């Protein structure tokens, strides 16, 4: 019974995730179909399945690792950027200049 339920779940998942006979595939810009298809092909070339194994072995953990590393990288980049930009903006506000403006030259006699 468990094998039957697993088979039905797999068929529904494959039918939902695979555009069989869909003339609109890949859909244009607002949908990430082309990017997801390119990412899938890239992962297939980088991690071919060993002989005698099912393709879904390890796919879940590969995707989780990729998503985890992406979130950590974007968070670190955002944190460093905000950590540099906000204090610089406050510093420039304290000097009476806007960030990005050249300082005024002081005329000397």
N, C-alpha and C positions, 0 to 999 in steps of 0.2 A: 504494500500500500504506500509506503514511504517513497519507494522508487517511482511509482506512478505519479504521486504528487510532485516530486522533484522534476520529473519529465514534463508535466503540464506547466509547472512554473517556468522551466527553461524555455519551452515553446512560446509561452506568452511573453517572456522577456525578449527572446530573439525577434518575435514578431513586432513588438513595440519598438525595439532599438534598431531594426534593420528596415530600410526603406525599399521593400520589395515592390517593384512595379510603380513606384512613385515618380511621376514625370517631373515633379517640381524639385527633385533632389539634385544637387544641394540647393537649399533655399538661399536667397540673397542676404545681404548684410545683417539685418538685425538678428538673424539666427546664426549661431556659431558652427553650422554644419561643415563648412569647408575646413575650418581650423581644427575641429574635432577629428575629421577624416584624416587630415595631414598628421595630427598627433598620433592617431592610431597606427598609421603606416610607419611613422618614425619608431614607435615602440615595438612594432612587429619586426623591424629590421635590427633594432638594438638587442632585443631579447627573443630570439627564435626559440620555440619550444623544443625540449630534448625529445629524442625518439621515444615513442611509446607513452607520451604524456598527453593530457588533455589541455587545450590551449588556455582554459580559464585557470589553471594552476598558477598561482602567484600573481595574477593580473590585479586582483583587488589590492594587494599590498604594494604593488608598483604604483598604482594610481594614488593610494593614500600617501606614500612617500613623496611623490611629486607634488601633491597638494600641500602637504606639510611644509616642504621646503619652499614652495612658492609663498605661502603665508608668512613664514619666518623671514624670508628675504624681503618681501614687500614691507613688512612691519619694521624691520631693521632700517631699510632705506628711508621710510617715512619718519621714523624716530630720529635718525641722524639729520635728515633734512630739516625737520621742524626744530631740532635742537640747535641748528646753526642759524636758521633764518629768523626765528622769533627773537632770540637775544640780539641779533644784528639789527632787526627792525626797531626794537626798544632803544638800542644804543643810538641809532640814527634819529629817532624821535626826540631823544634827550638833547641832541646837538642842534635841533631846529631844522634839520635837513630831512628830506624824504629819502628813503632807501633808493639807491641808484643814481641820485643826483650828484653832480660834481661839487666839491666844496667851493665856496665863493673866495675869490682872491682878495686879500686884504691889501689895500693901498698903503704904502709906506712913504713917508716924507723924506 
